[in-house]
Amino acid sequence: MALKSGSINLANDPTRASEWAASMAKAIEDAFISEWPIAMDGADAPEMNDQARLLFVAIAKGVVKHLTQNGSAFVVDLPSVANHSHSVNSGTTSSAGGHNHAPQPATITGTIDA
């Protein structure tokens, strides 16, 4: 699954509500709303509008852009695992003993929404 930043246009398009709901900007907005009463002594969170969402969308776009441009900074290191199999294309190979999987650079994919 690729990272999806979200956008003001996406947030305002009711035909794409599920895409907005799956975006990083919406996750940031939800966290903001969740934390608001704690930081603001129980006050209700402000109503969301384009101006409020601007910060969430900008942060999400920056994070997605940075991660997709620097995916090689992340390395996935799989420890030795005994008795397992690998599926490659249509074939499967098995291993009765553990072996080390060399660290592999991560590939991070994402979409910066318009």
WOQUIPE-V829394 format. One record per run of one state. SS is the DSSP state (H for helix, E for strand, - for the rest). FROM is the first residue (numbers start at 0). LEN is the number of residues. If there is no record, write none. Layout:
SS:FROM:LEN + SS:FROM:LEN
//
This chain:
-:0:2 + E:2:2 + -:4:3 + H:7:4 + -:11:2 + H:13:8 + -:21:2 + H:23:16 + -:39:10 + H:49:20 + -:69:1 + H:70:3 + -:73:1 + E:74:2 + -:76:7 + E:83:5 + -:88:2 + E:90:5 + -:95:8 + E:103:2 + -:105:4 + E:109:2 + -:111:3
//
